[in-house]
């Protein structure tokens, strides 16, 4: 028994020794590892000094990489081949007068009622004391239906000299032919379309405005819902040649430069009510669209871009105005003939930093295919574009430019024309920006800036991406540097996709054919409403296909001083039929259709309207 006890004690002792030995080995191993790490840390070379570079301020939010890449779509410059031989004249001769920087607008319209989209291009003129060696006029090009154009300016009566700025198109007299309003640095002009021949009726209609005001954007709208088309006109800064020269704005290294808008006082907008007899009444003072500073009493507005929209979905058209270096306006239609300015209250007056920007062009759309509406505004260089979006379909708006992928990519651009359009026909509204600087020699003083800048195309990748908008790296000839100003779209060759026109300041207009070959289906809708609003300006169309609902508004006044075609284009992607098509007519009535042939342009006539 004693022998067994001794053996047990020896066994337990050996086990203890072995356990202690293993612990010692573990401790030694940990010490060796720690030593090695310390050694590596000591031997590690010092990190290189940080490299700093001059750059534009980075946005506070970082957008993740998109989950999808834009499809390959090529836009081809067909200007010369299509017969567009238009060169814009800005009058510049070295004195650097501010109107020389703005450029002019453009309009797609069916002026001869043959079903295809013609083109009107606005032109400036030479200054009286520097006449130049040519006579620039406005230009009208007739489309033969295949995307080839003929200059009919002279025979149509539109080959006139004028300090042209913007254009609005609408059948104000309800005779079935679209008329044309031309805004100007001087007197505005209205041309009545008499079956393809235009006759000036400015004085009879009473829409010439004050010759000392600089008019810019314009839109035909039915703001009072009486059926006929009224006219809204924005005015820019209070400018004279004398005051411009007295300011003597300069840039280091350049000498005299083009003056900034914040050196000039603002102006008031116009609102003309259509009286139904070929005349308009100026209701600007009583309608609430003239905003004055409460301290100085001076006008606040420096309007360029204009878009009409029903942002609060109450059935009355509201107005949004992009102001240059002043707060943007949002005029809520109160339904009694008057408006209330709510830009600050509704969140569109300033950018995400609470700053007034250099607002140029403007557009609005339901780009998310839901109840939310987005308002995009092109701004000055180093400001990035603004994208104001509602939440759950209701205001106020929030600037989502950064989170939606637009902000960082647009920061260096000086953006004028902006457009929502479905260029690849996938059912999601994409975004186009026309860019270009004011100063020819800006690169000498700002290395990041250039006078001519490429347009920017942003693909909308839908709700499956972290940000909706993805820059398209190679959209073909749209990548060429341009002194971009106006941007407009139309299906010029009747193939279902949207082609693009970009005007340049002091250079030729450029027409880009959409050469997409993605095999996507589409549907184009042309509305015929009840007289006097036969073009159904202000109508809303909702198309549902494959469980997705798209919304489009018949509102041709968009972008920068420009007008779009009246037909609405819906991309269907791979869907080969629609589920429903709902039309909300301007008079408040609605109509639903379920059987509509796709890959066609379909005319829908409002019940009770004449064909």
PLY file of the C-alpha trace (Angstrom):
ply
format ascii 1.0
element vertex 611
property float x
property float y
property float z
element edge 610
property int vertex1
property int vertex2
end_header
0.00 0.00 0.00
2.86 2.34 0.87
4.53 1.50 -2.45
1.39 2.46 -4.39
1.09 5.80 -2.53
4.68 6.64 -3.38
4.11 5.84 -7.03
0.99 8.01 -7.13
2.94 10.93 -5.66
5.69 10.45 -8.31
3.10 10.37 -11.11
1.35 13.53 -9.88
4.71 15.25 -9.55
5.71 14.39 -13.11
2.38 15.65 -14.41
2.87 18.93 -12.58
6.36 19.27 -13.99
5.11 18.62 -17.53
2.28 21.15 -17.10
4.71 23.78 -15.80
7.06 23.05 -18.67
4.30 23.58 -21.24
3.37 26.86 -19.61
6.99 27.95 -19.76
7.18 27.10 -23.43
3.99 29.13 -24.10
5.34 32.13 -22.22
8.64 31.90 -24.10
6.78 31.73 -27.43
4.68 34.78 -26.59
7.79 36.68 -25.57
9.49 35.74 -28.83
6.48 36.94 -30.85
6.33 40.20 -28.89
10.04 40.71 -29.37
9.73 40.13 -33.05
6.91 42.68 -33.33
8.87 45.24 -31.35
11.89 44.60 -33.56
9.86 45.06 -36.71
8.38 48.27 -35.37
11.81 49.62 -34.48
13.23 48.65 -37.87
10.22 50.08 -39.82
11.24 53.19 -41.75
9.48 56.45 -41.09
6.47 57.06 -43.30
7.00 59.49 -46.18
5.79 63.03 -45.65
2.18 63.67 -46.59
1.65 65.10 -50.06
-0.67 68.07 -50.28
-2.12 69.51 -53.45
-4.30 72.46 -54.28
-7.77 71.19 -55.01
-11.40 72.13 -54.86
-13.05 71.55 -51.51
-14.19 67.96 -51.19
-17.79 67.22 -50.32
-18.53 66.17 -46.79
-20.22 62.96 -47.88
-18.55 60.18 -49.85
-20.59 58.22 -52.37
-19.88 54.52 -52.73
-19.01 52.98 -56.05
-22.09 52.27 -58.16
-23.39 48.76 -58.42
-23.82 49.07 -62.19
-22.08 50.81 -65.06
-23.68 53.03 -67.72
-24.53 51.35 -71.03
-22.48 52.25 -74.09
-24.39 54.92 -75.99
-22.75 57.15 -78.59
-23.94 60.64 -79.48
-22.77 61.78 -82.92
-22.35 65.40 -83.98
-24.38 65.57 -87.19
-24.75 69.36 -87.38
-23.18 69.84 -90.79
-24.64 66.69 -92.34
-28.10 67.58 -91.00
-27.98 71.05 -92.56
-27.54 73.09 -89.37
-25.14 75.88 -90.34
-25.82 78.28 -87.50
-23.18 80.41 -85.83
-24.09 82.39 -82.75
-22.86 85.98 -82.54
-22.33 87.47 -79.10
-21.11 90.91 -80.20
-17.82 90.65 -78.29
-15.10 92.97 -79.51
-12.85 93.44 -76.47
-14.73 95.76 -74.16
-16.10 92.76 -72.19
-19.72 93.74 -71.77
-21.75 91.37 -69.62
-24.48 90.43 -72.18
-21.77 88.90 -74.36
-21.38 86.04 -71.86
-24.94 84.72 -71.64
-25.46 83.06 -75.00
-28.92 82.35 -76.39
-31.63 79.71 -76.29
-33.11 77.16 -78.67
-36.48 75.52 -79.28
-37.73 72.33 -80.86
-41.21 72.90 -82.26
-43.52 71.64 -84.98
-44.20 75.01 -86.57
-45.71 73.60 -89.80
-47.89 70.87 -88.23
-46.36 68.04 -90.26
-45.63 65.89 -87.20
-41.85 66.21 -86.99
-39.68 68.47 -84.88
-38.28 71.64 -86.42
-35.63 73.83 -84.81
-35.48 77.52 -83.87
-32.15 79.03 -82.83
-31.93 82.37 -81.04
-29.17 84.80 -81.99
-27.66 87.97 -80.56
-26.34 90.81 -82.75
-23.38 93.14 -83.09
-23.23 96.30 -81.01
-24.23 99.43 -82.99
-20.73 100.94 -82.82
-19.05 97.67 -83.80
-21.23 96.32 -86.63
-19.01 93.43 -87.66
-18.75 91.93 -91.12
-22.04 89.98 -91.18
-25.70 90.35 -90.28
-26.69 87.74 -87.69
-30.38 86.84 -87.51
-32.63 84.39 -85.72
-32.86 81.06 -87.55
-35.65 78.57 -88.25
-34.85 75.13 -89.69
-37.54 72.87 -91.14
-37.17 69.12 -90.54
-37.95 66.81 -93.46
-38.86 64.02 -91.03
-35.58 62.12 -91.27
-33.41 64.49 -89.26
-32.31 66.65 -92.21
-33.04 70.36 -91.97
-33.56 73.27 -94.36
-33.05 76.90 -93.38
-36.45 78.61 -93.79
-35.70 81.71 -91.73
-36.32 84.16 -94.54
-39.48 82.61 -95.99
-41.02 82.16 -92.53
-40.42 85.79 -91.53
-38.03 85.04 -88.64
-34.78 86.27 -90.20
-34.68 89.31 -87.94
-31.88 91.05 -86.09
-32.36 91.23 -82.35
-30.45 91.01 -79.09
-32.07 87.62 -78.64
-31.91 85.75 -75.34
-34.62 83.12 -74.80
-37.62 81.62 -76.55
-41.04 80.32 -75.55
-43.40 78.38 -77.80
-47.16 78.06 -77.36
-50.45 78.40 -79.22
-51.63 81.50 -77.36
-54.46 82.26 -79.82
-55.79 78.67 -79.99
-55.77 78.49 -83.78
-53.88 75.19 -83.90
-50.50 76.69 -84.85
-47.75 77.24 -82.25
-46.63 80.83 -81.83
-43.22 82.12 -80.75
-42.10 84.60 -78.08
-38.54 85.99 -78.18
-36.99 87.55 -75.07
-34.35 90.20 -75.59
-31.85 92.55 -74.05
-34.12 95.26 -75.42
-37.78 94.94 -76.45
-39.30 91.46 -76.31
-41.15 90.23 -79.40
-44.16 87.99 -80.07
-44.70 86.31 -83.44
-48.04 84.84 -84.43
-47.85 81.71 -86.57
-50.14 82.06 -89.57
-49.94 78.56 -91.03
-46.16 78.54 -91.24
-45.66 82.28 -91.73
-44.77 84.37 -88.68
-46.06 87.92 -88.21
-44.97 90.14 -85.34
-47.86 91.14 -83.04
-45.90 92.43 -80.04
-47.60 95.80 -79.70
-51.10 94.44 -80.31
-50.57 91.74 -77.70
-48.95 94.08 -75.16
-45.99 91.85 -74.21
-43.01 93.97 -75.32
-41.95 94.79 -71.77
-39.69 97.64 -70.76
-36.76 98.22 -73.08
-34.53 99.05 -70.11
-35.01 95.54 -68.68
-32.97 92.52 -69.75
-35.41 89.63 -70.31
-34.20 86.03 -70.32
-36.28 82.90 -69.59
-39.91 82.61 -70.67
-42.76 80.09 -70.54
-46.33 79.82 -71.82
-48.45 78.40 -68.99
-52.08 78.37 -67.89
-51.56 79.69 -64.38
-55.23 80.61 -63.76
-56.75 77.43 -65.27
-59.06 79.32 -67.59
-57.89 77.26 -70.57
-55.77 79.76 -72.49
-52.01 80.21 -72.27
-50.56 83.02 -70.20
-46.94 84.17 -70.38
-44.29 84.33 -67.63
-40.98 86.13 -68.32
-37.91 86.39 -66.11
-35.63 89.40 -66.12
-31.92 89.41 -65.32
-29.84 92.21 -63.77
-30.37 95.96 -64.06
-27.71 96.51 -66.73
-26.52 99.41 -68.84
-23.37 99.72 -70.87
-22.40 102.77 -68.85
-22.77 101.03 -65.48
-20.88 97.98 -66.77
-17.87 100.07 -67.80
-17.95 102.04 -64.55
-17.72 98.87 -62.46
-14.52 97.97 -64.34
-14.39 94.39 -63.03
-10.87 92.87 -63.27
-9.11 89.54 -62.85
-5.46 89.35 -61.85
-3.41 88.55 -64.93
-6.24 89.35 -67.36
-7.03 93.00 -66.83
-10.64 93.96 -67.46
-12.99 90.97 -67.21
-16.69 90.29 -67.48
-18.54 91.63 -64.46
-20.27 89.33 -61.99
-24.05 89.62 -61.41
-23.57 90.56 -57.76
-22.22 93.93 -58.97
-25.64 94.79 -60.41
-29.06 95.32 -58.86
-31.85 92.82 -59.45
-35.01 93.21 -61.53
-38.68 92.21 -61.50
-40.34 89.39 -63.42
-43.32 89.74 -65.79
-46.61 87.84 -65.71
-49.01 88.43 -68.59
-52.58 87.11 -68.35
-54.11 86.02 -71.64
-57.35 87.94 -72.17
-58.51 85.57 -74.90
-58.78 88.23 -77.62
-55.20 88.28 -78.85
-54.14 90.60 -76.04
-52.47 90.12 -72.66
-52.81 92.08 -69.42
-49.73 92.77 -67.31
-50.64 91.43 -63.84
-47.08 91.34 -62.51
-47.64 93.74 -59.63
-50.75 92.09 -58.26
-49.77 88.44 -58.83
-47.04 88.34 -56.17
-44.17 87.41 -58.50
-42.13 90.57 -57.85
-39.87 90.13 -54.81
-38.20 93.15 -53.19
-35.65 93.45 -50.41
-37.45 94.59 -47.22
-34.62 96.99 -46.29
-33.55 98.56 -49.58
-36.83 98.09 -51.42
-34.91 96.99 -54.51
-35.86 93.94 -56.61
-34.15 90.71 -55.55
-34.54 88.60 -58.69
-31.79 87.95 -61.23
-33.66 85.30 -63.15
-32.33 83.09 -65.92
-33.98 79.65 -65.80
-37.71 79.00 -65.41
-39.73 75.81 -64.88
-43.45 75.45 -64.19
-44.44 72.51 -61.97
-47.13 71.44 -59.54
-44.77 70.67 -56.68
-47.48 70.47 -54.01
-49.87 68.42 -56.21
-52.85 70.71 -55.67
-53.70 71.00 -59.38
-52.30 74.53 -59.83
-49.05 75.23 -61.67
-46.31 76.71 -59.51
-43.14 78.44 -60.75
-39.47 77.91 -59.91
-36.86 80.46 -60.98
-33.07 80.00 -60.96
-31.51 83.29 -59.89
-27.88 84.18 -60.52
-26.09 85.11 -57.22
-29.47 85.69 -55.55
-31.75 83.26 -53.76
-33.83 81.01 -56.02
-37.59 81.59 -56.10
-40.39 79.09 -55.67
-43.75 80.70 -56.35
-46.66 78.70 -54.96
-49.85 79.20 -56.92
-52.60 80.08 -54.45
-55.38 79.40 -56.94
-56.81 82.91 -56.80
-54.62 84.50 -59.48
-51.74 85.18 -57.11
-48.52 83.50 -55.97
-46.63 83.31 -52.69
-42.83 83.16 -52.81
-41.71 80.24 -50.59
-38.21 79.40 -51.84
-36.60 79.81 -48.44
-39.42 78.09 -46.57
-39.51 75.12 -48.98
-35.73 74.66 -49.11
-34.79 75.64 -52.70
-33.50 79.18 -52.15
-29.93 78.26 -51.19
-27.45 75.42 -51.59
-26.60 72.86 -48.89
-24.33 75.41 -47.21
-27.01 78.10 -47.08
-25.41 80.11 -49.89
-26.98 81.74 -52.93
-25.41 80.25 -56.05
-24.89 81.36 -59.63
-28.09 79.72 -60.85
-28.40 79.31 -64.64
-30.61 76.58 -66.12
-33.31 74.61 -64.34
-35.40 71.48 -64.77
-37.71 69.34 -62.64
-38.83 65.71 -62.82
-39.86 62.59 -60.90
-36.48 61.01 -61.64
-36.86 58.34 -58.92
-40.12 57.07 -60.45
-41.98 57.75 -57.23
-43.85 60.70 -55.73
-40.64 62.65 -55.03
-39.85 65.50 -57.39
-36.33 66.79 -57.99
-35.38 70.30 -59.12
-31.92 70.56 -60.69
-30.15 73.90 -61.14
-26.89 74.44 -63.00
-24.51 76.71 -61.10
-21.24 78.58 -61.53
-17.83 76.91 -61.51
-16.64 75.53 -58.14
-20.20 75.51 -56.78
-21.49 72.18 -58.15
-25.04 71.76 -59.42
-27.97 71.79 -57.00
-30.48 68.93 -56.81
-33.39 69.77 -54.53
-35.59 66.74 -53.75
-38.78 66.31 -51.72
-39.19 63.64 -49.05
-42.01 61.12 -49.47
-43.49 63.35 -52.16
-43.86 66.36 -49.89
-41.86 69.55 -49.39
-39.64 70.90 -48.00
-36.85 70.06 -50.41
-33.31 69.03 -49.47
-30.20 69.45 -51.63
-29.24 65.87 -52.49
-26.61 66.69 -55.15
-23.80 65.00 -53.22
-25.66 61.90 -52.07
-27.18 61.37 -55.52
-23.77 61.38 -57.28
-24.15 64.72 -59.05
-22.29 67.08 -56.76
-18.59 66.09 -56.86
-18.64 65.40 -60.61
-20.19 68.78 -61.40
-18.10 70.95 -59.08
-15.55 72.16 -61.62
-18.10 72.74 -64.41
-19.75 76.07 -65.15
-23.19 74.76 -66.04
-25.88 76.51 -68.06
-28.37 74.10 -69.66
-29.67 71.18 -67.52
-32.10 68.49 -68.66
-33.76 65.35 -67.38
-34.17 62.83 -70.23
-34.17 59.06 -70.68
-31.36 58.81 -73.23
-31.05 54.99 -73.07
-34.81 54.27 -72.92
-34.55 52.12 -69.79
-37.39 53.90 -67.98
-35.21 56.06 -65.73
-34.65 59.77 -66.32
-30.98 60.60 -66.80
-29.40 64.05 -66.60
-27.53 66.24 -69.12
-25.49 69.38 -68.39
-24.22 71.89 -70.98
-21.05 73.57 -69.70
-18.81 76.47 -70.67
-17.03 79.39 -69.03
-17.39 83.16 -69.49
-13.74 84.15 -69.91
-11.69 83.08 -72.93
-8.46 83.16 -70.93
-9.71 81.77 -67.61
-7.14 78.97 -67.69
-4.37 81.54 -67.24
-5.62 82.45 -63.76
-7.43 79.23 -62.73
-5.66 76.05 -63.77
-8.78 73.93 -63.17
-10.95 76.04 -65.49
-11.30 76.17 -69.28
-13.39 78.34 -71.59
-14.65 75.34 -73.57
-15.86 72.43 -71.42
-17.36 69.04 -72.31
-21.03 68.45 -71.69
-21.77 65.99 -68.88
-24.16 63.05 -69.13
-25.25 61.27 -65.96
-26.86 57.83 -66.17
-29.67 57.08 -63.75
-29.01 53.55 -62.52
-32.24 53.36 -60.52
-32.97 52.40 -56.96
-30.44 49.54 -56.85
-27.43 51.90 -56.74
-26.11 53.85 -53.74
-26.48 57.04 -55.80
-28.89 57.46 -58.71
-26.56 59.37 -61.03
-23.36 57.92 -62.47
-21.16 59.99 -64.81
-20.98 58.56 -68.33
-17.29 58.47 -69.23
-17.57 58.37 -73.01
-20.87 59.63 -74.49
-19.31 60.11 -77.91
-19.11 63.60 -79.39
-20.74 65.08 -76.30
-17.27 64.76 -74.77
-15.89 67.48 -77.04
-15.10 70.78 -75.30
-17.83 73.34 -75.99
-18.80 76.80 -74.82
-22.16 75.30 -73.92
-25.23 77.34 -73.13
-28.72 76.13 -74.13
-29.60 72.43 -74.17
-32.74 70.98 -75.76
-34.00 67.56 -76.85
-36.30 66.06 -79.47
-36.63 62.91 -81.52
-35.51 64.50 -84.79
-35.41 61.29 -86.87
-38.50 59.50 -85.52
-36.61 56.46 -84.22
-37.93 56.73 -80.67
-34.86 58.00 -78.85
-34.02 61.57 -77.91
-31.43 63.61 -79.78
-29.75 66.66 -78.26
-29.06 70.24 -79.36
-26.48 72.33 -77.52
-25.98 75.97 -78.44
-22.63 77.65 -77.96
-21.83 81.23 -77.06
-20.19 82.88 -80.04
-19.79 79.56 -81.85
-21.80 77.09 -83.94
-24.81 75.20 -82.64
-24.24 71.46 -82.29
-26.83 68.77 -83.03
-26.09 65.32 -81.58
-27.86 62.23 -82.88
-28.57 59.51 -80.32
-27.07 56.32 -81.77
-28.06 53.94 -78.96
-28.56 50.33 -80.04
-29.72 48.72 -76.82
-32.92 47.19 -78.17
-35.07 48.93 -75.57
-38.76 49.49 -76.21
-40.37 52.91 -76.03
-43.58 54.85 -76.34
-44.07 58.47 -77.41
-47.27 60.27 -76.50
-48.68 63.34 -78.26
-51.64 64.93 -76.50
-54.47 66.93 -78.07
-56.45 68.82 -75.45
-59.61 70.87 -75.48
-59.44 74.35 -76.97
-58.00 76.79 -76.21
-55.16 74.70 -74.68
-54.97 72.26 -77.61
-51.38 71.25 -76.84
-52.39 70.29 -73.27
-49.66 72.41 -71.65
-49.58 71.42 -67.97
-50.96 67.88 -68.44
-49.41 65.02 -66.46
-49.01 61.51 -67.90
-48.27 58.45 -65.75
-47.22 55.21 -67.45
-46.93 51.90 -65.59
-45.04 48.95 -67.08
-43.47 46.01 -65.30
-44.55 47.38 -61.92
-42.70 50.70 -62.44
-44.54 54.01 -62.87
-43.02 56.88 -64.81
-44.34 60.43 -64.70
-43.94 63.11 -67.35
-45.35 66.64 -67.57
-46.21 68.48 -70.78
-44.10 71.55 -70.07
-41.77 72.52 -72.94
-40.10 75.47 -71.15
-37.02 73.92 -69.51
-33.25 74.02 -69.30
-31.66 77.41 -70.10
-33.68 79.90 -72.18
-35.04 76.96 -74.21
-38.03 74.82 -75.21
-38.35 71.07 -75.65
-40.59 69.18 -78.08
-44.22 68.66 -77.01
-44.44 64.83 -77.38
-43.49 62.85 -74.26
-41.00 59.96 -74.47
-41.21 56.94 -72.16
-38.46 54.33 -72.19
-39.73 50.81 -71.49
-36.47 48.87 -71.34
-37.17 45.18 -71.99
-40.90 45.46 -71.28
-42.90 44.77 -74.44
-46.21 46.17 -73.21
-47.64 48.73 -70.82
-49.96 48.05 -67.92
-51.74 51.40 -67.72
-51.48 54.91 -69.09
-53.16 57.64 -67.06
-53.55 61.22 -68.31
-54.38 64.08 -65.97
-55.60 66.82 -68.30
-55.05 70.52 -67.52
-58.75 71.07 -66.75
-58.62 68.52 -63.92
-60.22 65.60 -65.76
-58.45 62.26 -66.14
-58.35 59.41 -68.63
-56.92 55.89 -68.39
-55.85 53.52 -71.16
-54.57 49.95 -71.00
-54.09 49.07 -74.66
-51.51 51.21 -76.41
-49.14 49.97 -79.11
-45.49 50.35 -78.09
-42.52 51.49 -80.21
-44.76 54.10 -81.80
-45.77 57.73 -81.44
-49.40 57.70 -80.31
-51.77 60.66 -80.42
-54.32 60.75 -77.58
-57.23 63.15 -77.88
-58.97 64.40 -74.77
-62.63 63.35 -74.64
-64.68 66.23 -76.02
-61.75 67.79 -77.90
-61.62 68.27 -81.64
-59.12 66.02 -83.48
0 1
1 2
2 3
3 4
4 5
5 6
6 7
7 8
8 9
9 10
10 11
11 12
12 13
13 14
14 15
15 16
16 17
17 18
18 19
19 20
20 21
21 22
22 23
23 24
24 25
25 26
26 27
27 28
28 29
29 30
30 31
31 32
32 33
33 34
34 35
35 36
36 37
37 38
38 39
39 40
40 41
41 42
42 43
43 44
44 45
45 46
46 47
47 48
48 49
49 50
50 51
51 52
52 53
53 54
54 55
55 56
56 57
57 58
58 59
59 60
60 61
61 62
62 63
63 64
64 65
65 66
66 67
67 68
68 69
69 70
70 71
71 72
72 73
73 74
74 75
75 76
76 77
77 78
78 79
79 80
80 81
81 82
82 83
83 84
84 85
85 86
86 87
87 88
88 89
89 90
90 91
91 92
92 93
93 94
94 95
95 96
96 97
97 98
98 99
99 100
100 101
101 102
102 103
103 104
104 105
105 106
106 107
107 108
108 109
109 110
110 111
111 112
112 113
113 114
114 115
115 116
116 117
117 118
118 119
119 120
120 121
121 122
122 123
123 124
124 125
125 126
126 127
127 128
128 129
129 130
130 131
131 132
132 133
133 134
134 135
135 136
136 137
137 138
138 139
139 140
140 141
141 142
142 143
143 144
144 145
145 146
146 147
147 148
148 149
149 150
150 151
151 152
152 153
153 154
154 155
155 156
156 157
157 158
158 159
159 160
160 161
161 162
162 163
163 164
164 165
165 166
166 167
167 168
168 169
169 170
170 171
171 172
172 173
173 174
174 175
175 176
176 177
177 178
178 179
179 180
180 181
181 182
182 183
183 184
184 185
185 186
186 187
187 188
188 189
189 190
190 191
191 192
192 193
193 194
194 195
195 196
196 197
197 198
198 199
199 200
200 201
201 202
202 203
203 204
204 205
205 206
206 207
207 208
208 209
209 210
210 211
211 212
212 213
213 214
214 215
215 216
216 217
217 218
218 219
219 220
220 221
221 222
222 223
223 224
224 225
225 226
226 227
227 228
228 229
229 230
230 231
231 232
232 233
233 234
234 235
235 236
236 237
237 238
238 239
239 240
240 241
241 242
242 243
243 244
244 245
245 246
246 247
247 248
248 249
249 250
250 251
251 252
252 253
253 254
254 255
255 256
256 257
257 258
258 259
259 260
260 261
261 262
262 263
263 264
264 265
265 266
266 267
267 268
268 269
269 270
270 271
271 272
272 273
273 274
274 275
275 276
276 277
277 278
278 279
279 280
280 281
281 282
282 283
283 284
284 285
285 286
286 287
287 288
288 289
289 290
290 291
291 292
292 293
293 294
294 295
295 296
296 297
297 298
298 299
299 300
300 301
301 302
302 303
303 304
304 305
305 306
306 307
307 308
308 309
309 310
310 311
311 312
312 313
313 314
314 315
315 316
316 317
317 318
318 319
319 320
320 321
321 322
322 323
323 324
324 325
325 326
326 327
327 328
328 329
329 330
330 331
331 332
332 333
333 334
334 335
335 336
336 337
337 338
338 339
339 340
340 341
341 342
342 343
343 344
344 345
345 346
346 347
347 348
348 349
349 350
350 351
351 352
352 353
353 354
354 355
355 356
356 357
357 358
358 359
359 360
360 361
361 362
362 363
363 364
364 365
365 366
366 367
367 368
368 369
369 370
370 371
371 372
372 373
373 374
374 375
375 376
376 377
377 378
378 379
379 380
380 381
381 382
382 383
383 384
384 385
385 386
386 387
387 388
388 389
389 390
390 391
391 392
392 393
393 394
394 395
395 396
396 397
397 398
398 399
399 400
400 401
401 402
402 403
403 404
404 405
405 406
406 407
407 408
408 409
409 410
410 411
411 412
412 413
413 414
414 415
415 416
416 417
417 418
418 419
419 420
420 421
421 422
422 423
423 424
424 425
425 426
426 427
427 428
428 429
429 430
430 431
431 432
432 433
433 434
434 435
435 436
436 437
437 438
438 439
439 440
440 441
441 442
442 443
443 444
444 445
445 446
446 447
447 448
448 449
449 450
450 451
451 452
452 453
453 454
454 455
455 456
456 457
457 458
458 459
459 460
460 461
461 462
462 463
463 464
464 465
465 466
466 467
467 468
468 469
469 470
470 471
471 472
472 473
473 474
474 475
475 476
476 477
477 478
478 479
479 480
480 481
481 482
482 483
483 484
484 485
485 486
486 487
487 488
488 489
489 490
490 491
491 492
492 493
493 494
494 495
495 496
496 497
497 498
498 499
499 500
500 501
501 502
502 503
503 504
504 505
505 506
506 507
507 508
508 509
509 510
510 511
511 512
512 513
513 514
514 515
515 516
516 517
517 518
518 519
519 520
520 521
521 522
522 523
523 524
524 525
525 526
526 527
527 528
528 529
529 530
530 531
531 532
532 533
533 534
534 535
535 536
536 537
537 538
538 539
539 540
540 541
541 542
542 543
543 544
544 545
545 546
546 547
547 548
548 549
549 550
550 551
551 552
552 553
553 554
554 555
555 556
556 557
557 558
558 559
559 560
560 561
561 562
562 563
563 564
564 565
565 566
566 567
567 568
568 569
569 570
570 571
571 572
572 573
573 574
574 575
575 576
576 577
577 578
578 579
579 580
580 581
581 582
582 583
583 584
584 585
585 586
586 587
587 588
588 589
589 590
590 591
591 592
592 593
593 594
594 595
595 596
596 597
597 598
598 599
599 600
600 601
601 602
602 603
603 604
604 605
605 606
606 607
607 608
608 609
609 610
